[in-house]
Amino acid sequence: MNDNPNHVFQVLTKRAERLFEVHKELKWTHNIWMGVSVENEKVIERIDFLRKTKARVKFLSCEPLIGPLPNLNLKKID
C-alpha cells in the first residue's frame, strides 16, 4: 500500500484493540484509510481505539446497524 500512492486503500476491522497494539509499527501514508465497524452502542469503544492511532484518515462503518448509536462522538474521525 505504501508503494502505491496513486491508490487509496480502505482498511476496515472489528479488532480495534489489536489495531491499536500494532499501529505504531505501520507506516501510515496519506492513501491508507483506517476504519472500524460499529454496529451498536456495545462496541462503541472501538472508536476510541481508532482515534488513538496514527492513521491519517479515520472512518467508521456503521453497518449492519443493529442498535442505536446515541451521542456518537466523532471528534478526530474523518
N, C-alpha and C positions, 0 to 999 in steps of 0.2 A: 504494500500500500504506500509506503514511503517513497518507493521508486517510481510511482505512477501519479505524479501530481496533477495530471490532466483529468483524472477521475476522482469522483467523490465516493467514499466508502461509508456506508451507514452500518454501524455495528450495534446490534441490539442484544441485550442479555436480561435474564431474570436473576442472575447471580451477581448482584451489585456488591456484596461483601467481597467476593473474590476479585471483582474488577478493582475495588479499592486496594486490595492487597498487592496487586501487580502493576497498578497504573504508573508508578514511578520508574518502572523498568522499560516502559514503552516510549517510543518516540512519537509524540503527538503532533503530526503535521496538520496544516490547515485543511487537508482533504479527508481527514478521518473524523467522522461524526460519531459520537458515542451516545447510546441511549439505553434506557431501562424500561421494562414493561411494568405498568402499574394497573392492575385490574380492579382493585378496590382499596378501601382505607386500611385494610390489614397489612398491606405490603408497601405502604406509603414511605417507609423508611428507606426504601431503595433510592428515592430521590436524593436523600441526604448523602448517601454514599457516592452517587454520581456527581453531585455538586462539589464534593471534595477532591475529585480527580483533576488531573492536569489536561484533560481533553479540551480542545479549543472550542468545539461546538458540542453542546449537550442537548439531548432531546428526550422526550417521553413518548412512549407508545401506550396509549390508554385503551387497549383492546385485548381481548374482548372485555369490555367494561361490564363487570358483573355486580357492581355495587357503587354507591355514591362516593364522590371524592370531594367532600366539603372542605372549604377553606384551603384549597390547594396552593401551597407556596411555590411560586415559580421563580423566585429570586435566583439568579445565576443559571437559569435554564433558558436556552435559546428557543 
